[in-house]
Amino acid sequence: MSSLDVICEKIHNGHGPRWERGGICVACVVEMMDRSDVSVVRKRAALVSVMRVDAVRELLYCEEERRVNFISSLLRTLFSAVDSSLLDQTIQVLLQVTLDIPNQAFLLFILDQIHSRWTDGQKVSLSSLTFLGKLLDAHPALSQTLTSSRLCVLECVCSALLVSDEEVKVSVCYVLFRIWSFSAAVQMLPDTLRQRMCVLLLHTLSNTHTTALTVNCLGVVKQMCQYSDVVCVLMNLNDGGENPLSYQPLPLILKKLLLSAQDSLQVVSVRCVCAVLIHAPLRFSSSFIQADLPGETLI
């Protein structure tokens, strides 16, 4: 890769040699991310260089203002870019930065920036949810932050289960799965949000049209069923009642999936049934037996 791939001639004249590392102009990298007249290919090449050359990242990190400007430009790209290869590379660089700088305040800054965009008219996009899921993979303890000091971010994530895009919903389920896989985070989760998650997941399962979303949604339900109090909530939610969100009871949902023609749905539903019954087999087995299947329910 030549240095011309990571130097933007239109803006480079204003940058001194102190910005260069290994033929890469760090100032150009930062500034070109926000420019509409720089091609996607050029931007992606610049980000690849950031990942490959440690000295470039060190220069980006040495001043807080420079670091914040770079992260902010990457987050703008995360919300505005449409090219999948650029989005993937942006996510990789963002994750690498958080690993290079394992600072809680820095992670909080990123969460606040994401939340600000979600509440400022920009939708909870697939790319931002994908990044959040990978961020929780890289920093598992961040799950506890989402259920305590940054609960507003998690509430936005949950609300995204109401959008029509099922790919977005799958990404929401991944984030929720990470939350429910971290016991310290679950302990901090308010009861009201637990209840809302239960309702939203049943609503999603009752209205999904894809196997991928069904499997991912049940993956979250199974993880939630580790907690007996949550099992009680899930099993006691009937048919929506006065709730504005319509949903079917969990026993009926699982019974339908057990009779599905798809092996993957049968397997995941059996696991969920077992996860429920292990808490109180006598109490909950009757709910599954009595769940009435309406006329054509096979998937």
Secondary structure, DSSP 8 states (H G I E B T S, - for coil): --GGGG--HHHHTT--GGGEETTEEHHHHHHHTT-TTS-HHHHHHHHHHHHH-HHHHHHHHSSHHHHHHHHHHHHHHHHH---HHHHHHHHHHHHHHHHHS--HHHHHHHHHHHHHHHTTT----HHHHHHHHHHHHH-TTHHHHHTTTTHHHHHHHHHGGGSS-HHHHHHHHHHHHHHHT-HHHHHHS-HHHHHHHHHHHHHHHHH---HHHHHHHHHHHHHHTTSHHHHHHHHH--S-TT-SS----HHHHHHHHHT-S-HHHHHHHHHHHHHHHTT-HHHHHHHHHH----SS---
